[in-house]
Amino acid sequence: MRRRDLLALIGSTGVWPLAAGGQQPLPAIGFLSGASPTGPRQPDIDGLSQGLAEAGYIVGRDLEVEYRFAEAQFDRLPALAAELVSRRVALIATVTLPAAIAAKAARPTTPVVFVIGEDPVKAGLAASLNRPGANATGISDFVNELIAKRLELLRQAAPGATSIGLLVNPDNPNAEPDAETASAAAAALGQTLVIMKATNDRELTAAFETLAQQRAGALAINIDPFLFRAQYQIVALAARYGLPAIYALRQFVDAGGLMSYSPNRLVSWHQAGAYAARILHGENPADLPVQRANKVELVINLKAAKALGLTLPQYLLARADEVIE
């Protein structure tokens, strides 16, 4: 039933070509990411597949997914989005704000389902949260709004840190607004914020050396595809320089980092998969309200805390959703 619905949807637009011999190929959706296909597995693809499956669309049976990854080179995204459009995908699911912007601009009639950390209205992706009004809708976990809370949690974990670092990728559009938010939050906590920028491994190492020279006492890592790809290097550098760090994705904690405060990406992408299914079933993305992520988690790694010589307060441990022993 679902596959027939999807074939009818695509067939009505006259955009899906027949395979050799007249056999109808499986319809496809696009998956456009600013991140890398290699390295630690992200929950995005699993969550998307689960959300689709619950609505009756099984990847590999009812539809295929065309994957495109920019590998943190954001200038590649418009061309990758155009490539997906040329493949006549039924919709494009996007990871990161730059990917969502590129997909939305590629073709006004191609639906886009995004998962981003930013406000989609401020980013120009939606006219409003309740009625996006164009070809894009999805999930915003507003992870950028959590910066102040992450700095507060970091202060509780490392109360002696009067100067803290914020590591950003300056090529990411979120770098400047997030740095401004973090600066205000640090000032409210009576701390000095040192903003460090890195776009490659060499700059990453140099950033930690500078933080050590400036005697920063703790570190926050902003959300970004390059920084995610470099998670093991970042966790190792934080350990080498004895910097308690808080991350915007729990995968850093799984890799040995101290703590994270972030939405559950698997849950967010499950929501996105459900939205993709509704669009494939014929609903208009312009009429589907942008949803907020509904699960935020604090994850703490006690082994990392011990290696840093930290004794975390019991009230902090008690509020954690998961403590890794």
C-alpha positions in Angstrom: 0.0 0.0 0.0 2.7 2.5 1.0 4.8 1.7 -2.0 1.8 2.2 -4.3 1.1 5.5 -2.7 4.7 6.6 -3.2 4.9 5.5 -6.8 1.6 7.2 -7.5 2.9 10.4 -5.9 6.1 10.4 -8.0 4.3 9.2 -11.1 1.8 12.1 -10.9 4.7 14.6 -11.2 6.0 12.8 -14.3 9.6 12.9 -12.9 10.5 9.3 -12.3 12.1 7.5 -15.3 11.5 3.9 -16.2 14.4 1.4 -15.8 15.7 -0.5 -18.8 13.1 -2.9 -20.1 10.3 -0.9 -18.6 10.7 -2.2 -15.0 9.8 0.4 -12.4 12.7 1.2 -10.1 12.2 1.8 -6.4 11.5 5.5 -5.7 14.2 7.4 -3.8 14.6 10.0 -1.2 17.8 12.1 -0.7 19.9 12.3 2.4 22.2 15.4 2.4 24.7 15.8 5.2 27.4 18.3 5.9 29.2 15.6 7.9 31.3 12.6 6.7 30.2 9.1 5.8 33.2 7.7 7.6 34.2 7.6 11.2 31.9 7.1 14.2 28.4 6.1 13.2 25.7 8.8 13.7 22.2 7.9 14.7 20.7 10.0 11.9 20.3 7.2 9.3 18.9 4.7 11.9 16.4 7.2 13.3 15.2 8.2 9.8 14.8 4.6 8.8 12.9 3.7 12.0 10.5 6.7 11.5 9.8 5.7 7.9 9.4 2.0 8.8 6.7 2.7 11.4 4.7 4.4 8.7 5.1 1.4 6.3 8.1 2.6 4.2 10.9 0.1 4.5 14.2 1.2 3.0 15.3 -1.3 0.4 11.8 -2.6 -0.1 9.6 0.4 -0.7 12.2 3.1 -1.4 15.9 3.7 -1.7 18.0 6.4 -0.1 20.5 8.5 -2.2 23.3 9.6 0.2 25.5 12.7 -0.2 28.1 13.9 2.3 30.0 17.2 2.2 32.6 16.0 4.7 32.5 19.4 6.5 33.2 21.3 3.2 30.1 23.4 3.2 30.8 25.0 -0.2 30.1 21.5 -1.7 26.5 21.4 -0.4 24.8 23.4 -3.2 26.2 21.1 -5.9 25.4 18.0 -3.9 21.8 19.2 -3.4 21.5 20.0 -7.1 22.7 16.4 -7.8 20.0 15.0 -5.7 17.4 17.1 -7.4 18.7 15.9 -10.8 18.1 12.3 -9.5 14.5 13.3 -9.0 14.2 12.3 -5.4 10.8 12.6 -3.7 12.3 14.6 -0.9 15.6 15.5 0.8 16.4 14.8 4.4 19.2 17.1 5.7 21.7 17.1 8.5 23.1 20.5 9.6 21.9 24.0 8.8 24.1 24.6 5.7 22.7 21.4 4.2 19.1 22.4 4.9 19.7 25.8 3.3 21.3 24.3 0.2 18.5 21.7 -0.2 15.7 24.3 0.2 17.3 26.5 -2.4 18.0 23.7 -4.9 14.5 23.3 -6.2 11.4 25.0 -4.6 9.1 22.1 -5.3 11.3 19.4 -3.8 10.3 18.8 -0.1 13.0 19.1 2.5 12.9 17.6 6.0 15.6 19.0 8.2 17.0 18.3 11.7 19.0 21.4 12.9 20.1 23.0 16.1 19.2 26.5 15.1 15.9 28.5 15.0 14.6 27.7 11.5 12.7 31.1 11.3 15.9 33.1 12.0 17.8 30.9 9.6 15.3 31.7 6.8 14.1 28.1 6.4 10.5 28.7 7.7 8.1 31.6 7.8 7.0 30.5 11.2 7.2 27.4 13.4 3.5 26.6 13.1 3.3 27.1 9.3 6.7 26.9 7.6 5.0 28.1 4.4 7.5 26.7 1.8 9.1 23.4 0.9 11.0 22.8 4.1 9.9 21.6 7.6 11.4 19.3 10.2 12.8 19.1 13.6 14.8 21.8 15.5 16.4 20.5 18.7 17.5 24.1 19.4 20.8 22.7 20.6 22.2 26.2 20.3 19.8 27.4 23.0 21.5 24.8 25.3 24.8 26.6 25.3 24.1 28.5 28.4 23.0 25.4 30.2 26.1 23.5 29.1 28.3 26.2 30.5 26.3 26.1 33.8 26.8 22.3 34.0 30.5 22.7 33.2 30.8 25.2 36.0 29.3 22.7 38.4 31.7 20.0 37.3 34.8 22.3 37.4 33.9 25.2 39.8 37.5 26.4 39.9 37.6 27.3 36.2 37.5 31.1 35.8 38.5 31.0 32.2 36.8 28.6 29.8 37.3 27.9 26.1 34.7 27.5 23.4 35.8 25.6 20.3 34.0 26.4 17.1 34.5 25.9 13.3 34.5 29.4 11.8 33.2 28.0 8.5 30.0 26.9 10.1 27.2 29.6 10.1 26.5 28.7 13.8 30.0 29.8 15.0 29.3 33.5 15.4 25.8 33.5 16.9 26.8 30.6 19.2 30.0 32.4 20.3 27.9 35.5 21.2 25.4 33.4 23.2 28.3 31.6 25.0 30.0 34.9 25.8 26.9 36.3 27.5 26.3 33.1 29.4 30.0 33.0 30.6 29.8 36.6 31.7 26.6 35.8 33.7 28.5 33.0 35.5 31.5 35.3 36.2 33.8 33.6 33.8 35.9 34.7 30.9 35.3 33.0 27.5 38.2 32.3 25.2 36.9 31.5 21.7 39.1 29.1 19.7 38.6 28.3 16.0 39.6 25.2 14.1 38.9 24.0 10.6 41.5 21.2 10.3 43.6 18.9 12.5 46.5 21.3 12.7 44.4 24.2 13.8 42.7 21.9 16.3 46.1 21.0 18.0 47.1 24.7 18.0 43.8 25.7 19.6 44.5 23.4 22.6 48.0 24.7 22.9 46.7 28.2 23.0 44.1 27.3 25.7 46.9 25.8 27.8 49.0 28.9 27.4 46.0 31.1 28.4 45.4 28.8 31.4 41.8 28.0 30.5 40.3 25.7 33.1 37.6 24.0 31.1 36.2 23.7 27.6 33.0 23.6 25.6 32.8 22.1 22.2 30.3 23.5 19.7 28.3 21.3 17.4 29.8 21.0 13.9 30.5 18.2 11.4 34.3 18.7 11.4 34.5 18.8 15.1 32.3 15.7 15.3 34.6 13.9 12.8 37.6 14.8 15.0 35.9 13.6 18.2 38.6 11.1 19.2 41.3 13.7 18.6 39.4 16.3 20.6 38.8 13.9 23.5 42.5 12.9 23.5 43.7 16.5 23.5 41.3 17.5 26.3 42.7 14.6 28.3 46.3 15.5 27.5 45.9 19.1 28.6 43.7 18.2 31.6 40.7 20.2 30.4 37.2 19.2 31.7 35.0 19.5 28.6 31.3 19.4 27.8 30.1 18.4 24.4 27.0 19.1 22.2 26.8 15.4 21.2 26.9 12.3 23.5 29.1 10.4 21.0 32.0 12.4 22.5 31.3 10.9 25.9 31.1 7.4 24.4 34.5 8.2 22.9 35.9 9.0 26.4 34.9 12.6 26.9 33.7 14.0 30.3 30.1 15.0 29.7 27.5 16.0 27.2 24.2 17.8 27.3 22.2 17.4 24.1 19.1 16.2 22.5 18.8 12.5 21.7 19.6 12.5 18.0 18.1 9.1 17.4 14.8 10.3 18.8 15.0 13.6 16.7 15.6 11.6 13.5 12.8 9.2 14.3 10.6 12.3 14.4 12.1 13.4 11.0 11.4 10.0 9.5 7.8 10.2 10.6 7.5 13.6 8.9 9.2 12.2 5.7 6.6 9.5 5.6 3.7 12.0 5.9 5.1 14.0 3.0 5.6 10.8 0.9 1.9 10.0 1.7 0.9 13.4 0.2 1.0 16.0 2.9 2.5 19.4 2.1 5.6 20.4 4.1 4.4 24.0 4.1 1.5 22.9 6.4 3.6 20.7 8.8 4.7 22.6 11.9 8.4 22.6 12.8 8.7 20.3 15.8 11.0 20.7 18.8 13.1 17.8 19.9 11.4 16.2 22.8 14.3 14.6 24.7 17.4 16.3 26.1 20.0 14.2 28.0 22.9 14.8 30.3 25.5 12.0 30.0 28.5 11.8 32.3 31.6 9.7 32.0 33.0 8.9 35.5 36.2 7.3 34.1 37.0 10.5 32.4 36.3 12.5 35.6 38.6 10.3 37.5 41.4 10.7 35.0 41.0 14.5 35.2 41.1 14.3 39.0 37.5 15.6 39.3 35.1 14.7 42.1 31.8 15.5 40.6 29.1 16.7 43.1 26.3 14.2 43.9 23.6 16.6 42.8 25.1 16.7 39.3 25.4 12.9 39.1 21.8 12.6 40.4 20.4 14.7 37.6 22.3 12.8 34.8 20.2 10.7 32.5 23.1 8.3 32.1 26.4 7.8 34.1 29.1 5.8 32.3 31.1 3.9 34.9 
